[in-house]
């Protein structure tokens, strides 16, 4: 049974752009606000703890998953990417001697040197993963699979 | 910057517990129950695993 007067597509996009936005759009305002606060707090604790964003590295398949989890956070993710690399880079160049690749790796290493980097990166990844669940939950509510 | 391992773990467990309690439950009492069980399980299990790892020799 499909929920009346709502679009599943709009709910998913709203959930991606603003954590909890999908629930807010679907009329679950209190839950939406709680999700917004929880995801935002998790993300900013990650930033505070010197967390870093992932880059796609063709030689490391798991880096695709890390980058995907980062992007799932929506526009907020741009903040951590800018803070990590000084620009909005998403992949390492294929050539290991490429000047841009060397600069990106150096920027990443500067973050990794911080003692709290592991915690920060985990917080940022967790915020992205939470947002994936929120997008799926908003979809389920929009199509009437969940109340 | 939060340098305490334990504090980071407690904050992380708390946030994840609140998230899953609101995601999976709609009743207030049930949410509180899920939140408490999740948060305590994560903290206690992490401490047990951390203590168990103490007996593993270092690779260095």
N, CA and C atoms of all chains as a GROMACS GRO file, in nm:
protein
  621
    1UNK      N    1   0.084  -0.119   0.000
    1UNK     CA    2   0.000   0.000   0.000
    1UNK      C    3   0.088   0.125   0.000
    2UNK      N    4   0.069   0.212  -0.099
    2UNK     CA    5   0.152   0.332  -0.113
    2UNK      C    6   0.095   0.444  -0.026
    3UNK      N    7   0.184   0.520   0.044
    3UNK     CA    8   0.138   0.633   0.124
    3UNK      C    9   0.083   0.740   0.031
    4UNK      N   10  -0.028   0.804   0.072
    4UNK     CA   11  -0.094   0.901  -0.017
    4UNK      C   12  -0.023   1.036  -0.017
    5UNK      N   13  -0.016   1.094  -0.137
    5UNK     CA   14   0.034   1.232  -0.149
    5UNK      C   15   0.182   1.251  -0.130
    6UNK      N   16   0.259   1.143  -0.128
    6UNK     CA   17   0.404   1.158  -0.113
    6UNK      C   18   0.475   1.082  -0.225
    7UNK      N   19   0.593   1.132  -0.257
    7UNK     CA   20   0.672   1.066  -0.360
    7UNK      C   21   0.792   0.997  -0.294
    8UNK      N   22   0.810   0.869  -0.327
    8UNK     CA   23   0.923   0.795  -0.270
    8UNK      C   24   1.055   0.855  -0.317
    9UNK      N   25   1.056   0.903  -0.441
    9UNK     CA   26   1.178   0.963  -0.496
    9UNK      C   27   1.216   1.089  -0.418
   10UNK      N   28   1.117   1.176  -0.396
   10UNK     CA   29   1.143   1.301  -0.322
   10UNK      C   30   1.188   1.268  -0.179
   11UNK      N   31   1.124   1.168  -0.118
   11UNK     CA   32   1.161   1.129   0.019
   11UNK      C   33   1.307   1.084   0.024
   12UNK      N   34   1.348   1.004  -0.075
   12UNK     CA   35   1.486   0.953  -0.075
   12UNK      C   36   1.586   1.065  -0.100
   13UNK      N   37   1.553   1.154  -0.194
   13UNK     CA   38   1.644   1.265  -0.223
   13UNK      C   39   1.655   1.358  -0.101
   14UNK      N   40   1.539   1.386  -0.038
   14UNK     CA   41   1.540   1.472   0.081
   14UNK      C   42   1.623   1.408   0.192
   15UNK      N   43   1.610   1.274   0.205
   15UNK     CA   44   1.686   1.203   0.309
   15UNK      C   45   1.836   1.208   0.279
   16UNK      N   46   1.872   1.207   0.152
   16UNK     CA   47   2.014   1.212   0.117
   16UNK      C   48   2.072   1.352   0.140
   17UNK      N   49   1.993   1.453   0.100
   17UNK     CA   50   2.043   1.591   0.111
   17UNK      C   51   2.054   1.634   0.258
   18UNK      N   52   1.950   1.609   0.334
   18UNK     CA   53   1.952   1.645   0.478
   18UNK      C   54   1.920   1.519   0.557
   19UNK      N   55   2.011   1.472   0.642
   19UNK     CA   56   1.979   1.353   0.724
   19UNK      C   57   1.849   1.375   0.802
   20UNK      N   58   1.757   1.282   0.790
   20UNK     CA   59   1.627   1.296   0.857
   20UNK      C   60   1.527   1.375   0.775
   21UNK      N   61   1.572   1.434   0.664
   21UNK     CA   62   1.484   1.515   0.580
   21UNK      C   63   1.373   1.434   0.516
   22UNK      N   64   1.401   1.308   0.484
   22UNK     CA   65   1.301   1.220   0.425
   22UNK      C   66   1.188   1.195   0.524
   23UNK      N   67   1.222   1.171   0.648
   23UNK     CA   68   1.120   1.147   0.751
   23UNK      C   69   1.039   1.273   0.776
   24UNK      N   70   1.108   1.386   0.776
   24UNK     CA   71   1.039   1.515   0.795
   24UNK      C   72   0.937   1.536   0.683
   25UNK      N   73   0.979   1.509   0.561
   25UNK     CA   74   0.890   1.524   0.444
   25UNK      C   75   0.769   1.430   0.454
   26UNK      N   76   0.792   1.311   0.512
   26UNK     CA   77   0.684   1.213   0.522
   26UNK      C   78   0.595   1.234   0.644
   27UNK      N   79   0.618   1.343   0.716
   27UNK     CA   80   0.534   1.377   0.830
   27UNK      C   81   0.583   1.321   0.963
   28UNK      N   82   0.696   1.251   0.960
   28UNK     CA   83   0.752   1.198   1.086
   28UNK      C   84   0.851   1.301   1.138
   29UNK      N   85   0.800   1.415   1.180
   29UNK     CA   86   0.885   1.531   1.209
   29UNK      C   87   0.975   1.512   1.330
   30UNK      N   88   0.920   1.451   1.435
   30UNK     CA   89   1.000   1.433   1.556
   30UNK      C   90   1.116   1.336   1.528
   31UNK      N   91   1.083   1.227   1.461
   31UNK     CA   92   1.188   1.129   1.427
   31UNK      C   93   1.291   1.191   1.334
   32UNK      N   94   1.244   1.268   1.238
   32UNK     CA   95   1.334   1.335   1.145
   32UNK      C   96   1.432   1.426   1.217
   33UNK      N   97   1.380   1.498   1.315
   33UNK     CA   98   1.466   1.590   1.391
   33UNK      C   99   1.570   1.514   1.473
   34UNK      N  100   1.525   1.402   1.535
   34UNK     CA  101   1.620   1.321   1.614
   34UNK      C  102   1.729   1.265   1.522
   35UNK      N  103   1.689   1.213   1.406
   35UNK     CA  104   1.788   1.157   1.312
   35UNK      C  105   1.885   1.265   1.266
   36UNK      N  106   1.832   1.384   1.239
   36UNK     CA  107   1.916   1.495   1.195
   36UNK      C  108   2.022   1.525   1.302
   37UNK      N  109   1.977   1.534   1.426
   37UNK     CA  110   2.069   1.568   1.535
   37UNK      C  111   2.173   1.457   1.557
   38UNK      N  112   2.128   1.332   1.552
   38UNK     CA  113   2.221   1.220   1.577
   38UNK      C  114   2.326   1.211   1.466
   39UNK      N  115   2.282   1.218   1.341
   39UNK     CA  116   2.378   1.206   1.229
   39UNK      C  117   2.472   1.326   1.227
   40UNK      N  118   2.417   1.445   1.252
   40UNK     CA  119   2.500   1.566   1.252
   40UNK      C  120   2.604   1.560   1.365
   41UNK      N  121   2.561   1.518   1.483
   41UNK     CA  122   2.654   1.507   1.596
   41UNK      C  123   2.764   1.406   1.565
   42UNK      N  124   2.724   1.290   1.509
   42UNK     CA  125   2.824   1.188   1.475
   42UNK      C  126   2.924   1.243   1.374
   43UNK      N  127   2.874   1.313   1.273
   43UNK     CA  128   2.962   1.368   1.170
   43UNK      C  129   3.057   1.472   1.229
   44UNK      N  130   3.004   1.565   1.308
   44UNK     CA  131   3.091   1.670   1.360
   44UNK      C  132   3.189   1.619   1.465
   45UNK      N  133   3.153   1.514   1.537
   45UNK     CA  134   3.252   1.452   1.627
   45UNK      C  135   3.365   1.391   1.543
   46UNK      N  136   3.330   1.339   1.426
   46UNK     CA  137   3.431   1.287   1.334
   46UNK      C  138   3.526   1.396   1.288
   47UNK      N  139   3.469   1.510   1.254
   47UNK     CA  140   3.550   1.625   1.209
   47UNK      C  141   3.639   1.672   1.325
   48UNK      N  142   3.578   1.680   1.443
   48UNK     CA  143   3.650   1.726   1.564
   48UNK      C  144   3.767   1.633   1.595
   49UNK      N  145   3.749   1.504   1.568
   49UNK     CA  146   3.854   1.405   1.597
   49UNK      C  147   3.950   1.385   1.478
   50UNK      N  148   3.954   1.480   1.388
   50UNK     CA  149   4.046   1.474   1.274
   50UNK      C  150   4.018   1.356   1.181
   51UNK      N  151   3.891   1.323   1.164
   51UNK     CA  152   3.856   1.214   1.071
   51UNK      C  153   3.881   1.257   0.927
   52UNK      N  154   3.892   1.159   0.840
   52UNK     CA  155   3.921   1.191   0.699
   52UNK      C  156   3.820   1.124   0.607
   53UNK      N  157   3.810   1.180   0.486
   53UNK     CA  158   3.726   1.118   0.382
   53UNK      C  159   3.810   1.017   0.306
   54UNK      N  160   3.743   0.924   0.242
   54UNK     CA  161   3.813   0.822   0.161
   54UNK      C  162   3.825   0.868   0.016
   55UNK      N  163   3.927   0.815  -0.050
   55UNK     CA  164   3.945   0.837  -0.194
   55UNK      C  165   3.938   0.701  -0.262
   56UNK      N  166   3.884   0.697  -0.383
   56UNK     CA  167   3.885   0.572  -0.458
   56UNK      C  168   4.027   0.544  -0.505
   57UNK      N  169   4.078   0.428  -0.464
   57UNK     CA  170   4.211   0.384  -0.508
   57UNK      C  171   4.190   0.251  -0.582
   58UNK      N  172   4.222   0.248  -0.710
   58UNK     CA  173   4.193   0.129  -0.791
   58UNK      C  174   4.261   0.004  -0.738
   59UNK      N  175   4.368   0.020  -0.665
   59UNK     CA  176   4.441  -0.097  -0.613
   59UNK      C  177   4.385  -0.144  -0.478
   60UNK      N  178   4.294  -0.067  -0.421
   60UNK     CA  179   4.236  -0.106  -0.292
   60UNK      C  180   4.083  -0.107  -0.302
   61UNK      N  181   4.026  -0.226  -0.330
   61UNK     CA  182   3.880  -0.235  -0.352
   61UNK      C  183   3.796  -0.180  -0.236
   62UNK      N  184   3.844  -0.194  -0.113
   62UNK     CA  185   3.763  -0.146   0.000
   62UNK      C  186   3.749   0.007   0.001
   63UNK      N  187   3.841   0.074  -0.070
   63UNK     CA  188   3.832   0.221  -0.074
   63UNK      C  189   3.705   0.266  -0.147
   64UNK      N  190   3.651   0.180  -0.235
   64UNK     CA  191   3.524   0.212  -0.304
   64UNK      C  192   3.411   0.219  -0.201
   65UNK      N  193   3.411   0.122  -0.109
   65UNK     CA  194   3.305   0.118  -0.008
   65UNK      C  195   3.314   0.238   0.086
   66UNK      N  196   3.437   0.271   0.126
   66UNK     CA  197   3.457   0.386   0.214
   66UNK      C  198   3.410   0.515   0.148
   67UNK      N  199   3.444   0.531   0.020
   67UNK     CA  200   3.404   0.652  -0.053
   67UNK      C  201   3.252   0.656  -0.069
   68UNK      N  202   3.194   0.538  -0.095
   68UNK     CA  203   3.047   0.531  -0.109
   68UNK      C  204   2.979   0.572   0.022
   69UNK      N  205   3.032   0.522   0.135
   69UNK     CA  206   2.974   0.556   0.266
   69UNK      C  207   2.987   0.706   0.291
   70UNK      N  208   3.098   0.766   0.247
   70UNK     CA  209   3.115   0.911   0.262
   70UNK      C  210   3.012   0.987   0.179
   71UNK      N  211   2.998   0.946   0.053
   71UNK     CA  212   2.907   1.018  -0.038
   71UNK      C  213   2.762   1.004   0.008
   72UNK      N  214   2.730   0.893   0.073
   72UNK     CA  215   2.593   0.869   0.120
   72UNK      C  216   2.547   0.975   0.220
   73UNK      N  217   2.642   1.047   0.276
   73UNK     CA  218   2.608   1.149   0.375
   73UNK      C  219   2.549   1.274   0.310
   74UNK      N  220   2.558   1.284   0.178
   74UNK     CA  221   2.502   1.401   0.109
   74UNK      C  222   2.598   1.519   0.110
   75UNK      N  223   2.545   1.640   0.091
   75UNK     CA  224   2.631   1.759   0.080
   75UNK      C  225   2.720   1.783   0.202
   76UNK      N  226   2.679   1.734   0.318
   76UNK     CA  227   2.762   1.750   0.439
   76UNK      C  228   2.902   1.694   0.418
   77UNK      N  229   2.908   1.590   0.336
   77UNK     CA  230   3.033   1.520   0.311
   77UNK      C  231   3.138   1.612   0.249
   78UNK      N  232   3.091   1.712   0.176
   78UNK     CA  233   3.184   1.805   0.110
   78UNK      C  234   3.273   1.874   0.213
   79UNK      N  235   3.219   1.896   0.332
   79UNK     CA  236   3.296   1.963   0.438
   79UNK      C  237   3.417   1.879   0.476
   80UNK      N  238   3.395   1.750   0.503
   80UNK     CA  239   3.507   1.664   0.546
   80UNK      C  240   3.606   1.643   0.431
   81UNK      N  241   3.555   1.636   0.308
   81UNK     CA  242   3.644   1.616   0.193
   81UNK      C  243   3.733   1.739   0.172
   82UNK      N  244   3.672   1.856   0.187
   82UNK     CA  245   3.748   1.979   0.172
   82UNK      C  246   3.852   1.989   0.284
   83UNK      N  247   3.811   1.952   0.406
   83UNK     CA  248   3.905   1.960   0.518
   83UNK      C  249   4.018   1.856   0.506
   84UNK      N  250   3.989   1.742   0.445
   84UNK     CA  251   4.091   1.638   0.431
   84UNK      C  252   4.190   1.670   0.319
   85UNK      N  253   4.136   1.704   0.202
   85UNK     CA  254   4.224   1.716   0.084
   85UNK      C  255   4.244   1.860   0.037
   86UNK      N  256   4.171   1.955   0.094
   86UNK     CA  257   4.183   2.093   0.050
   86UNK      C  258   4.110   2.116  -0.082
   87UNK      N  259   4.045   2.015  -0.134
   87UNK     CA  260   3.965   2.026  -0.257
   87UNK      C  261   3.869   1.908  -0.263
   88UNK      N  262   3.777   1.912  -0.358
   88UNK     CA  263   3.678   1.804  -0.366
   88UNK      C  264   3.727   1.693  -0.459
   89UNK      N  265   3.823   1.616  -0.411
   89UNK     CA  266   3.878   1.505  -0.490
   89UNK      C  267   3.810   1.376  -0.447
   90UNK      N  268   3.784   1.288  -0.545
   90UNK     CA  269   3.716   1.162  -0.512
   90UNK      C  270   3.796   1.038  -0.549
   91UNK      N  271   3.900   1.054  -0.630
   91UNK     CA  272   3.978   0.936  -0.670
   91UNK      C  273   4.125   0.972  -0.686
   92UNK      N  274   4.209   0.873  -0.659
   92UNK     CA  275   4.352   0.891  -0.682
   92UNK      C  276   4.379   0.870  -0.830
   93UNK      N  277   4.467   0.948  -0.889
   93UNK     CA  278   4.502   0.924  -1.030
   93UNK      C  279   4.563   0.785  -1.047
   94UNK      N  280   4.543   0.725  -1.165
   94UNK     CA  281   4.594   0.589  -1.189
   94UNK      C  282   4.747   0.584  -1.182
   95UNK      N  283   4.811   0.691  -1.227
   95UNK     CA  284   4.958   0.695  -1.226
   95UNK      C  285   5.008   0.731  -1.085
   96UNK      N  286   5.084   0.640  -1.020
   96UNK     CA  287   5.130   0.668  -0.883
   96UNK      C  288   5.228   0.785  -0.873
   97UNK      N  289   5.288   0.824  -0.985
   97UNK     CA  290   5.383   0.936  -0.983
   97UNK      C  291   5.320   1.070  -1.019
   98UNK      N  292   5.191   1.066  -1.043
   98UNK     CA  293   5.120   1.189  -1.078
   98UNK      C  294   5.130   1.289  -0.962
   99UNK      N  295   5.161   1.415  -0.994
   99UNK     CA  296   5.182   1.518  -0.891
   99UNK      C  297   5.056   1.537  -0.805
  100UNK      N  298   4.941   1.532  -0.869
  100UNK     CA  299   4.815   1.549  -0.795
  100UNK      C  300   4.793   1.434  -0.697
  101UNK      N  301   4.825   1.311  -0.742
  101UNK     CA  302   4.811   1.194  -0.655
  101UNK      C  303   4.903   1.204  -0.534
  102UNK      N  304   5.024   1.249  -0.557
  102UNK     CA  305   5.121   1.265  -0.448
  102UNK      C  306   5.070   1.368  -0.348
  103UNK      N  307   5.013   1.476  -0.400
  103UNK     CA  308   4.962   1.583  -0.312
  103UNK      C  309   4.842   1.531  -0.228
  104UNK      N  310   4.754   1.453  -0.292
  104UNK     CA  311   4.638   1.399  -0.220
  104UNK      C  312   4.681   1.302  -0.111
  105UNK      N  313   4.780   1.217  -0.144
  105UNK     CA  314   4.828   1.121  -0.044
  105UNK      C  315   4.895   1.192   0.073
  106UNK      N  316   4.968   1.299   0.041
  106UNK     CA  317   5.034   1.376   0.149
  106UNK      C  318   4.929   1.438   0.240
  107UNK      N  319   4.821   1.490   0.180
  107UNK     CA  320   4.713   1.551   0.259
  107UNK      C  321   4.648   1.445   0.348
  108UNK      N  322   4.631   1.324   0.293
  108UNK     CA  323   4.570   1.215   0.371
  108UNK      C  324   4.663   1.174   0.486
  109UNK      N  325   4.792   1.167   0.458
  109UNK     CA  326   4.888   1.127   0.561
  109UNK      C  327   4.892   1.227   0.676
  110UNK      N  328   4.875   1.355   0.644
  110UNK     CA  329   4.873   1.458   0.749
  110UNK      C  330   4.759   1.429   0.847
  111UNK      N  331   4.645   1.386   0.795
  111UNK     CA  332   4.531   1.353   0.881
  111UNK      C  333   4.560   1.227   0.961
  112UNK      N  334   4.618   1.127   0.894
  112UNK     CA  335   4.643   0.998   0.960
  112UNK      C  336   4.741   1.012   1.076
  113UNK      N  337   4.825   1.114   1.070
  113UNK     CA  338   4.924   1.136   1.176
  113UNK      C  339   4.857   1.174   1.309
  114UNK      N  340   4.735   1.226   1.302
  114UNK     CA  341   4.666   1.266   1.424
  114UNK      C  342   4.629   1.143   1.506
  115UNK      N  343   4.646   1.151   1.638
  115UNK     CA  344   4.620   1.034   1.723
  115UNK      C  345   4.472   0.993   1.724
  116UNK      N  346   4.383   1.088   1.697
  116UNK     CA  347   4.241   1.053   1.703
  116UNK      C  348   4.181   1.027   1.564
  117UNK      N  349   4.268   1.018   1.463
  117UNK     CA  350   4.218   1.002   1.326
  117UNK      C  351   4.130   0.879   1.306
  118UNK      N  352   4.169   0.767   1.368
  118UNK     CA  353   4.090   0.643   1.352
  118UNK      C  354   3.948   0.662   1.405
  119UNK      N  355   3.939   0.727   1.522
  119UNK     CA  356   3.806   0.751   1.579
  119UNK      C  357   3.726   0.842   1.487
  120UNK      N  358   3.790   0.952   1.447
  120UNK     CA  359   3.721   1.049   1.363
  120UNK      C  360   3.671   0.989   1.235
  121UNK      N  361   3.756   0.909   1.169
  121UNK     CA  362   3.716   0.847   1.043
  121UNK      C  363   3.600   0.750   1.066
  122UNK      N  364   3.604   0.678   1.178
  122UNK     CA  365   3.494   0.585   1.210
  122UNK      C  366   3.363   0.662   1.230
  123UNK      N  367   3.371   0.774   1.301
  123UNK     CA  368   3.250   0.855   1.323
  123UNK      C  369   3.193   0.904   1.189
  124UNK      N  370   3.282   0.950   1.101
  124UNK     CA  371   3.235   1.002   0.971
  124UNK      C  372   3.173   0.890   0.887
  125UNK      N  373   3.238   0.772   0.887
  125UNK     CA  374   3.182   0.658   0.812
  125UNK      C  375   3.047   0.617   0.871
  126UNK      N  376   3.040   0.614   1.005
  126UNK     CA  377   2.914   0.573   1.070
  126UNK      C  378   2.801   0.670   1.035
  127UNK      N  379   2.833   0.799   1.028
  127UNK     CA  380   2.730   0.898   0.991
  127UNK      C  381   2.678   0.868   0.850
  128UNK      N  382   2.768   0.834   0.758
  128UNK     CA  383   2.727   0.800   0.621
  128UNK      C  384   2.642   0.675   0.617
  129UNK      N  385   2.683   0.574   0.694
  129UNK     CA  386   2.608   0.447   0.695
  129UNK      C  387   2.469   0.466   0.756
  130UNK      N  388   2.462   0.550   0.860
  130UNK     CA  389   2.331   0.580   0.920
  130UNK      C  390   2.241   0.646   0.815
  131UNK      N  391   2.300   0.736   0.734
  131UNK     CA  392   2.217   0.804   0.635
  131UNK      C  393   2.167   0.708   0.527
  132UNK      N  394   2.246   0.606   0.494
  132UNK     CA  395   2.197   0.505   0.398
  132UNK      C  396   2.072   0.438   0.455
  133UNK      N  397   2.078   0.401   0.584
  133UNK     CA  398   1.962   0.337   0.647
  133UNK      C  399   1.842   0.431   0.650
  134UNK      N  400   1.870   0.561   0.671
  134UNK     CA  401   1.759   0.658   0.673
  134UNK      C  402   1.694   0.671   0.536
  135UNK      N  403   1.776   0.667   0.430
  135UNK     CA  404   1.721   0.675   0.294
  135UNK      C  405   1.632   0.553   0.268
  136UNK      N  406   1.681   0.434   0.306
  136UNK     CA  407   1.603   0.311   0.285
  136UNK      C  408   1.475   0.312   0.368
  137UNK      N  409   1.485   0.364   0.491
  137UNK     CA  410   1.368   0.370   0.579
  137UNK      C  411   1.264   0.466   0.522
  138UNK      N  412   1.312   0.581   0.471
  138UNK     CA  413   1.220   0.679   0.413
  138UNK      C  414   1.150   0.618   0.292
  139UNK      N  415   1.223   0.539   0.213
  139UNK     CA  416   1.164   0.472   0.097
  139UNK      C  417   1.054   0.375   0.142
  140UNK      N  418   1.085   0.295   0.244
  140UNK     CA  419   0.988   0.199   0.296
  140UNK      C  420   0.861   0.268   0.345
  141UNK      N  421   0.879   0.380   0.414
  141UNK     CA  422   0.761   0.452   0.465
  141UNK      C  423   0.682   0.511   0.348
  142UNK      N  424   0.754   0.565   0.250
  142UNK     CA  425   0.686   0.630   0.136
  142UNK      C  426   0.604   0.531   0.054
  143UNK      N  427   0.653   0.407   0.040
  143UNK     CA  428   0.575   0.310  -0.040
  143UNK      C  429   0.475   0.232   0.046
  144UNK      N  430   0.470   0.266   0.176
  144UNK     CA  431   0.370   0.205   0.264
  144UNK      C  432   0.410   0.071   0.321
  145UNK      N  433   0.537   0.035   0.308
  145UNK     CA  434   0.583  -0.093   0.361
  145UNK      C  435   0.602  -0.084   0.513
  146UNK      N  436   0.621   0.039   0.561
  146UNK     CA  437   0.643   0.059   0.705
  146UNK      C  438   0.561   0.179   0.750
  147UNK      N  439   0.510   0.173   0.873
  147UNK     CA  440   0.427   0.284   0.924
  147UNK      C  441   0.513   0.400   0.970
  148UNK      N  442   3.902   1.782   2.018
  148UNK     CA  443   3.955   1.648   2.001
  148UNK      C  444   3.933   1.566   2.129
  149UNK      N  445   3.877   1.447   2.116
  149UNK     CA  446   3.853   1.363   2.234
  149UNK      C  447   3.959   1.252   2.234
  150UNK      N  448   4.052   1.258   2.328
  150UNK     CA  449   4.163   1.162   2.326
  150UNK      C  450   4.134   1.034   2.403
  151UNK      N  451   4.027   1.036   2.484
  151UNK     CA  452   3.998   0.918   2.565
  151UNK      C  453   3.931   0.809   2.480
  152UNK      N  454   3.992   0.691   2.477
  152UNK     CA  455   3.934   0.577   2.404
  152UNK      C  456   3.795   0.546   2.458
  153UNK      N  457   3.787   0.541   2.590
  153UNK     CA  458   3.662   0.500   2.654
  153UNK      C  459   3.549   0.601   2.626
  154UNK      N  460   3.583   0.730   2.638
  154UNK     CA  461   3.481   0.832   2.615
  154UNK      C  462   3.432   0.827   2.470
  155UNK      N  463   3.525   0.809   2.376
  155UNK     CA  464   3.486   0.797   2.236
  155UNK      C  465   3.391   0.680   2.216
  156UNK      N  466   3.424   0.568   2.281
  156UNK     CA  467   3.341   0.448   2.266
  156UNK      C  468   3.202   0.469   2.325
  157UNK      N  469   3.196   0.535   2.442
  157UNK     CA  470   3.067   0.558   2.507
  157UNK      C  471   2.981   0.652   2.422
  158UNK      N  472   3.042   0.759   2.370
  158UNK     CA  473   2.967   0.854   2.287
  158UNK      C  474   2.917   0.784   2.160
  159UNK      N  475   3.005   0.707   2.098
  159UNK     CA  476   2.967   0.635   1.975
  159UNK      C  477   2.851   0.539   2.003
  160UNK      N  478   2.865   0.462   2.112
  160UNK     CA  479   2.758   0.366   2.147
  160UNK      C  480   2.627   0.438   2.173
  161UNK      N  481   2.635   0.549   2.244
  161UNK     CA  482   2.514   0.626   2.275
  161UNK      C  483   2.445   0.674   2.148
  162UNK      N  484   2.522   0.732   2.056
  162UNK     CA  485   2.463   0.785   1.932
  162UNK      C  486   2.402   0.674   1.848
  163UNK      N  487   2.474   0.563   1.834
  163UNK     CA  488   2.424   0.452   1.753
  163UNK      C  489   2.298   0.392   1.817
  164UNK      N  490   2.297   0.385   1.950
  164UNK     CA  491   2.180   0.329   2.020
  164UNK      C  492   2.057   0.416   1.998
  165UNK      N  493   2.074   0.548   2.013
  165UNK     CA  494   1.960   0.638   1.992
  165UNK      C  495   1.909   0.623   1.848
  166UNK      N  496   2.003   0.616   1.753
  166UNK     CA  497   1.965   0.604   1.612
  166UNK      C  498   1.881   0.478   1.588
  167UNK      N  499   1.931   0.364   1.634
  167UNK     CA  500   1.859   0.239   1.607
  167UNK      C  501   1.729   0.228   1.686
  168UNK      N  502   1.726   0.288   1.806
  168UNK     CA  503   1.603   0.285   1.884
  168UNK      C  504   1.494   0.361   1.810
  169UNK      N  505   1.527   0.477   1.754
  169UNK     CA  506   1.428   0.556   1.681
  169UNK      C  507   1.395   0.496   1.545
  170UNK      N  508   1.490   0.425   1.488
  170UNK     CA  509   1.468   0.364   1.356
  170UNK      C  510   1.376   0.242   1.365
  171UNK      N  511   1.391   0.165   1.473
  171UNK     CA  512   1.320   0.037   1.478
  171UNK      C  513   1.195   0.037   1.567
  172UNK      N  514   1.183   0.134   1.658
  172UNK     CA  515   1.069   0.132   1.751
  172UNK      C  516   0.989   0.260   1.740
  173UNK      N  517   0.858   0.249   1.766
  173UNK     CA  518   0.777   0.370   1.764
  173UNK      C  519   0.721   0.404   1.902
  174UNK      N  520   0.718   0.305   1.990
  174UNK     CA  521   0.668   0.329   2.125
  174UNK      C  522   0.780   0.384   2.214
  175UNK      N  523   0.748   0.483   2.295
  175UNK     CA  524   0.850   0.551   2.377
  175UNK      C  525   0.921   0.456   2.473
  176UNK      N  526   0.841   0.372   2.540
  176UNK     CA  527   0.898   0.278   2.637
  176UNK      C  528   0.989   0.176   2.569
  177UNK      N  529   0.945   0.130   2.452
  177UNK     CA  530   1.026   0.032   2.377
  177UNK      C  531   1.157   0.093   2.329
  178UNK      N  532   1.148   0.220   2.288
  178UNK     CA  533   1.268   0.290   2.243
  178UNK      C  534   1.371   0.298   2.355
  179UNK      N  535   1.322   0.334   2.470
  179UNK     CA  536   1.412   0.348   2.586
  179UNK      C  537   1.478   0.214   2.619
  180UNK      N  538   1.397   0.108   2.609
  180UNK     CA  539   1.448  -0.027   2.639
  180UNK      C  540   1.556  -0.066   2.538
  181UNK      N  541   1.526  -0.047   2.409
  181UNK     CA  542   1.622  -0.083   2.303
  181UNK      C  543   1.750   0.000   2.317
  182UNK      N  544   1.731   0.129   2.347
  182UNK     CA  545   1.844   0.220   2.362
  182UNK      C  546   1.938   0.173   2.473
  183UNK      N  547   1.880   0.139   2.586
  183UNK     CA  548   1.960   0.096   2.700
  183UNK      C  549   2.031  -0.036   2.671
  184UNK      N  550   1.955  -0.133   2.618
  184UNK     CA  551   2.015  -0.265   2.591
  184UNK      C  552   2.128  -0.252   2.489
  185UNK      N  553   2.103  -0.177   2.381
  185UNK     CA  554   2.206  -0.162   2.276
  185UNK      C  555   2.331  -0.094   2.330
  186UNK      N  556   2.311   0.016   2.400
  186UNK     CA  557   2.424   0.094   2.449
  186UNK      C  558   2.508   0.011   2.547
  187UNK      N  559   2.441  -0.052   2.642
  187UNK     CA  560   2.515  -0.132   2.740
  187UNK      C  561   2.584  -0.251   2.675
  188UNK      N  562   2.515  -0.317   2.579
  188UNK     CA  563   2.578  -0.433   2.513
  188UNK      C  564   2.704  -0.391   2.439
  189UNK      N  565   2.696  -0.278   2.368
  189UNK     CA  566   2.814  -0.235   2.291
  189UNK      C  567   2.931  -0.204   2.384
  190UNK      N  568   2.903  -0.136   2.493
  190UNK     CA  569   3.011  -0.099   2.585
  190UNK      C  570   3.069  -0.223   2.653
  191UNK      N  571   2.981  -0.308   2.705
  191UNK     CA  572   3.028  -0.427   2.778
  191UNK      C  573   3.102  -0.524   2.685
  192UNK      N  574   3.045  -0.548   2.566
  192UNK     CA  575   3.111  -0.640   2.472
  192UNK      C  576   3.247  -0.586   2.427
  193UNK      N  577   3.255  -0.455   2.406
  193UNK     CA  578   3.383  -0.395   2.365
  193UNK      C  579   3.486  -0.413   2.475
  194UNK      N  580   3.444  -0.395   2.600
  194UNK     CA  581   3.538  -0.412   2.711
  194UNK      C  582   3.584  -0.558   2.722
  195UNK      N  583   3.492  -0.651   2.699
  195UNK     CA  584   3.528  -0.794   2.705
  195UNK      C  585   3.628  -0.827   2.594
  196UNK      N  586   3.598  -0.780   2.472
  196UNK     CA  587   3.689  -0.806   2.358
  196UNK      C  588   3.825  -0.741   2.384
  197UNK      N  589   3.823  -0.617   2.434
  197UNK     CA  590   3.949  -0.547   2.462
  197UNK      C  591   4.031  -0.624   2.566
  198UNK      N  592   3.964  -0.675   2.669
  198UNK     CA  593   4.034  -0.748   2.774
  198UNK      C  594   4.088  -0.881   2.719
  199UNK      N  595   4.009  -0.947   2.634
  199UNK     CA  596   4.053  -1.075   2.575
  199UNK      C  597   4.175  -1.054   2.487
  200UNK      N  598   4.180  -0.941   2.417
  200UNK     CA  599   4.294  -0.914   2.328
  200UNK      C  600   4.424  -0.890   2.404
  201UNK      N  601   4.412  -0.859   2.530
  201UNK     CA  602   4.530  -0.837   2.614
  201UNK      C  603   4.620  -0.960   2.615
  202UNK      N  604   4.559  -1.079   2.600
  202UNK     CA  605   4.635  -1.204   2.608
  202UNK      C  606   4.702  -1.242   2.475
  203UNK      N  607   4.665  -1.173   2.367
  203UNK     CA  608   4.728  -1.202   2.238
  203UNK      C  609   4.864  -1.133   2.233
  204UNK      N  610   4.965  -1.207   2.187
  204UNK     CA  611   5.097  -1.144   2.181
  204UNK      C  612   5.103  -1.038   2.071
  205UNK      N  613   5.185  -0.937   2.094
  205UNK     CA  614   5.204  -0.833   1.993
  205UNK      C  615   5.285  -0.889   1.878
  206UNK      N  616   5.260  -0.839   1.755
  206UNK     CA  617   5.335  -0.891   1.639
  206UNK      C  618   5.478  -0.838   1.638
  207UNK      N  619   5.501  -0.727   1.713
  207UNK     CA  620   5.636  -0.669   1.713
  207UNK      C  621   5.726  -0.739   1.813
   0.00000   0.00000   0.00000
